[in-house]
Amino acid sequence: MLQDFEFRKKFSQKVLRVEQEITKAVLRLPSINGGIETGHNRKEKMTETKAPIGTTARTGERCPESGVWQVVGTPTTTAPIAKHNVMPPYDGKAVTWKLIRYA
């Protein structure tokens, strides 16, 4: 019976060490583009701030925030544009877009 107890104790210690090594390895994995997301990375994502309403971006730039964007000037229009997409031209011209509403 004492041997059984000693075996379980050693086994439990080995399992604990393996779990600690796995945790360390997971924490080293990237969380972007298919990596495993850890609690630390989720906290970072939660603290990302949105670009404020009224933010502007020019044709050809990457969209800084998903939402409804309006051309500054005339003629004008609005368009839904997703974050990281390239800001489009309007009426065949490079224009400035202004964020008027979040997606």
Residue pairs with C-beta under 8 A, 6 or more apart in sequence:
26 36
26 38
27 38
27 40
29 35
29 36
29 38
31 37
31 38
31 41
50 65
50 102
51 64
51 65
51 99
52 99
53 99
53 100
53 101
53 102
54 98
54 99
54 100
55 64
55 65
55 98
55 99
56 72
56 96
56 97
56 98
56 99
57 63
57 64
57 69
57 87
57 96
57 97
57 99
58 87
58 94
58 95
58 96
58 97
59 87
59 88
59 89
59 90
59 93
59 94
59 95
59 96
59 97
60 86
60 87
60 94
61 86
61 87
62 84
62 85
62 86
62 87
63 69
63 81
63 82
63 83
63 84
63 85
63 86
63 87
64 83
64 99
65 83
65 99
65 102
66 80
66 81
66 82
66 83
66 102
66 103
67 80
67 81
67 99
67 100
67 101
67 102
67 103
68 78
68 79
68 80
68 81
68 99
68 100
68 101
68 103
69 78
69 79
69 80
69 81
69 87
69 97
69 98
69 99
69 100
70 76
70 77
70 78
70 97
70 98
70 100
71 77
71 78
71 90
71 95
71 96
71 97
71 98
72 95
72 96
72 97
72 98
73 95
73 96
75 90
75 91
77 90
78 100
79 88
79 97
80 103
81 87
81 88
81 97
82 103
87 97
89 95
